[in-house]
């Protein structure tokens, strides 16, 4: 009996090994087999195969296989971005202008829109590779994106909804993102959730989760953080102490103030001086509050007692001292610079200003040589540009290198006033005769990410390179204008409905 | 003066078509013309005025516009690039084998975003040369429609000679097939690529390129996974059937003769197809697939007649820098006169006349179940055993994924596989979200190859 499977097996082994004779088989097709004209075995096999092939192909019926379907994605309320915006996204995912992607994501989120489904796989893969973009990506993928993320292990980070019920369900990196999102929406709820599972979390997770509380930190967090000072893990204790040191009203800050009692004094009315007394023995609670014993870690060159005082002062809001002595930040830092302990005081107040951001203190510290980036970026985003603009206008920079370092500090799209400031300083360098300033040349691609696109024609008109350096500038300027043009179109596509 | 390497040769449908461009080309539409992502990216990089040494555009009295520009290439090279918007057709003096090349795309993109950057001017010498050459070729192609009365005898002689060459090639192929069966298909797996390649080359020599391509495809088949031996046997059997059929060609009805000639690769001349006439009908452009094989690019543009639920295939081949017509944009519809190649099943077609401009269609009608699409395909295969595939719109199917692969599933509980070579299964899953969706896919008798999905009121292409 010949049927298709015998035929197939004969063909697989070859007629050298298996003899093939067409005999009538089952059904209508089988009955036709002996009638096929064939001069030899091979021809007979091929002819029979042709008959079966055509029979199978023309008579194919799709199998009916009841298949359980996975839960479909819930409906999305958020509207989609425009087709043009989707195309620009595709360009960025292709690697062109991808430096504009963070701004794009922020704008899409601000507009309350979402990425079209077709682009979600690439968007999710991008986030899998760039962890810094995960949170902004999660915010623009909608329900469809969260649903899709469950299908690939690498996309797991994105499959959580900011739903507290998920806290004990999800695992791995997704929990950190979940906590971040909940903290963003409802700080108290995030703290309660964390507290509820605190005892069963691993030490490294506890430290990482605790770090999330820095966002939306408030006095309400104090009791929980205070309890963390007695945690088994050193990393957790340090993180808790750091967070408490950021709360001006916390018990920890008060304890630090009492530790500093009598150690800093201002003497003299006409020519006041700031004198420093180093602490002797530290109280037993100091270490619990995060004060590390021993000498300062490199590169700081502070001895044991100096380092202890530095750490104490670093917890106290600098405005406390302004209030106590009725002196401005600038006055106090002038006194500090004259003191023998100027290294200690500058470092301690720099650290304190990072924890208790204050633009007056930041200004005074930076103009005395403290690195600008950290201090400015600790300020609320609305104050950063202003701080740099004031520093530049006060001509507080010792050299051009510092000036351009400062101009690079604000890493977010700039306002028009700040843009004009950068525009004019770049112009001075572009139009002057050689030698060419490499630093400005190097900074341009970065400026293009934040420069306000509405100033594009002003920049084009103003930035006319000196003839002798024009060749070197041209490609940089072209790249600058290209990215800026792209950003202008990108923003227009996102604001148009 | 300039190389013809990347010039627009006369494509399948270049000749007598009064073409009307889409109302306006958006940058997204232009970018969709790119042959691949890297070309798109490169073109975006060149799509700004300062990359061009000169730029210009011209509106001719037919209303068709030409764009041109000179682009600074790497090193000292300067490339001359032109676009005829009506089709669109492209010309570039660069040596790229991509089509359209990044320069032509960039010029088009630049125009779509900032048309004012291309000043209105009279075209330079080299654009005129290109335009005139194109016109001359179009005229030549058009005059071919009226075959010369003399020379019929020599034409018949040539045809007889080709018929004999093919017959000889088929004899050789039959021997090869029988050899393969004698030694067994199991031995085929260990054959080097040259084993298939040599036979394919003989068939090219025998002027049977259709068969040659099938043999080349077998080389890939033996290394594919599931049921390769059955799929190979199907292919071999159909080739054997074709050989037998070709030998009795004269005894068969004309449509079947046409099927056999087409399967062998002895195509009917375009001008012979264009000599006929067809009805003005509404056609939806539902999908496009570009494949590349040994430097040959094959483009299948699928049209759908919603009144008669019939697919039509605009099939084009291009070697190297030859052009493919990309003006039939999926997602759009038009009223057109389509002429079908002869055969027992009308499928492959040429668009002879476009009566309307392309406009996006607002609804994709589809087969209610996969079974009805398969039955339609079966009917076509019953008429023409060598018909390889056809595209169908399917309504309300759910893409399903499991550890064994991807499938389409429908309300009738039909479950059919998606081809393993399908590269966009994540996009498909994302577009469906686990819900039923309307889509367009090619069916080859064994698996679906999705081409496009109806999503958010438009056709999203999976390419």
Interface residues (C-beta under 8 A of the other chain):
Chain A: X7 X8 X11 X12 X13 X14 X15 X16 X17 X40 X41 X42 X43 X45 X46 X47 X49 X50 X52 X53 X54 X56 X57 X58 X59 X60 X61 X62 X63 X64 X65 X66 X67 X69 X70 X71 X72 X73 X80 X83 X84 X87 X91 X94 X95 X96 X116 X117 X118 X120 X121 X144 X147 X148 X151 X152 X478 X481 X482 X485 X489
Chain B: X26 X27 X28 X31 X37 X40 X41 X44 X45 X48 X50 X113 X177 X178 X179 X181 X182 X183 X184 X185 X186 X187 X229 X230 X233 X234 X236 X237 X238 X240 X241 X244 X370 X371 X374 X378 X379 X381 X382 X385 X398 X400 X401 X407 X409 X412 X413 X414 X415 X416 X426 X427 X429 X430 X431 X433 X434 X435 X445 X453 X455 X456 X458 X460
